[in-house]
Structure formats: C-alpha cells, structure tokens
Amino acid sequence: MEDGKIKILYEDNHLIVVEKPINMLVQSDNTHDLDLQTLIKKYLKEKYQKPGNVYLGLVHRLDRPVGGVMVFAKTSKAAARLSKSIKNHEFKKDYIAVLDRKIDYDATLEDKILIKDNKVIIDSNGKVAKLEYKVLDIKEEKTLVIINLITGRKHQIRIQFASRNFPLWGDLRYNKQAKVGEQIALWATKIEFKHPTKDEIMIFKSKPDTRKYPWSIFKKDVDNL
C-alpha cells in the first residue's frame, strides 16, 4: 500500500495485477477486516464510474500475513481461463522465504496436506502438495530460498518446511521459535502465465522491503532477483 492506495503493477480490460500488502486479507471473512478484493473493486468502480456491483474474479490466494504479487480477473472469461491455467500447472508462482535454520541443499518437497478441524496437517489422506526450492544464500544461521510452488494448498509452503524442522522465520503458527511482533519472511515474488485472451506470456515481479529484518541481511540477493 502506497499513500493508502493499491500498488498496481499492470492493468488491461481483462486483468489487474497488484502487490498485496502484508497482513491484509485477500477476500472478506467473518472478521470484516479490510480486504484486497474489496479495495480493488472500489478502485475499479471509481476509476470507470461503474454503476452497481463490479466483477472481480479471485483466481489464487495468499495467506493473510504474506505479501507479494497477485492477479485478479476483470471478466468471467479471464477468470475461467486463468483458473484453468492454474489447474493445469501452467501458471507459475515463485516465492522467496527466509528459513529459520541453515540449509545448504536444494530439494523437491512432496507431501499430502489435509485440512481437519480447521487445522492444516500433513496426512496420508490429504491432497498432494509439491514444491521445489533452491538455496540462494546463507547468513546468520538463516537460509534464503526461492520456491517454485507446483501445487497451491492452504499454508503449503509454511507447513512443508516446518514439518522438516526448518520453519520460516517469523511464522507464528508453525515456528515455535517465532516471537509475537515478528513478520513472516515469505513473499510472492513472481507470477508467470499466458494472457487469457492474447497469445502472450505475462511475467510480473514484486520484492519485499529489504530495509526490514530478516530481508535486510539478504538485501543484495533479493535486489538481484
């Protein structure tokens, strides 16, 4: 959020790409806190002086504490095509994260994730969750990784790393060492997809505030992404 406004990275007649602020809901829930979808609808309604309700299709999500790049569909046709792209694993999502432990190897993580009693757990009865990560740098017993999210399960990145005893820094839910007031070090840094109506590959990037810890100790690495 810049000066109370949404940071818009791209917009055309079919979609709008924005940078989601940290600690903001993507979609309204029973807390009734301000959410990104409502903000963008308000922006579109005012910009184009639209009467009545504004259509804005939600095709993917980010956890509330996580910031970064997101795309929303401005038409139902675009929403259907982007959703199909995600289902077919043609929509690429990269994240960066700081692990609260020193890890010096790249790997592919695959588990089954289940939502039970409103909790996300690793369980053989769950749905397949898969990601790939590469180590970018190691400093102060912490590891900066870039993650290619292959599936998109709730809390997937957070629980897959935590279940292997290298949780994300500042993750109050899955990292027992995290302290109240810390901000989870997870950021949606890049999305890549085929435009829903044009034969064109779209790539958008976003970076966290490297003035803030722990991103600050990896500033050069993040700036070079």
Secondary structure as GFF3:
##gff-version 3
##sequence-region A 1 225
A	DSSP	beta_strand	7	11	.	.	.	ID=ss1
A	DSSP	beta_strand	15	20	.	.	.	ID=ss2
A	DSSP	alpha_helix	36	48	.	.	.	ID=ss3
A	DSSP	beta_strand	57	58	.	.	.	ID=ss4
A	DSSP	beta_strand	67	73	.	.	.	ID=ss5
A	DSSP	alpha_helix	76	87	.	.	.	ID=ss6
A	DSSP	beta_strand	92	99	.	.	.	ID=ss7
A	DSSP	beta_strand	107	116	.	.	.	ID=ss8
A	DSSP	beta_strand	119	122	.	.	.	ID=ss9
A	DSSP	beta_strand	127	139	.	.	.	ID=ss10
A	DSSP	beta_strand	142	149	.	.	.	ID=ss11
A	DSSP	alpha_helix	156	162	.	.	.	ID=ss12
A	DSSP	beta_strand	186	194	.	.	.	ID=ss13
A	DSSP	beta_strand	201	205	.	.	.	ID=ss14
A	DSSP	three_ten_helix	215	218	.	.	.	ID=ss15
A	DSSP	alpha_helix	219	223	.	.	.	ID=ss16
###
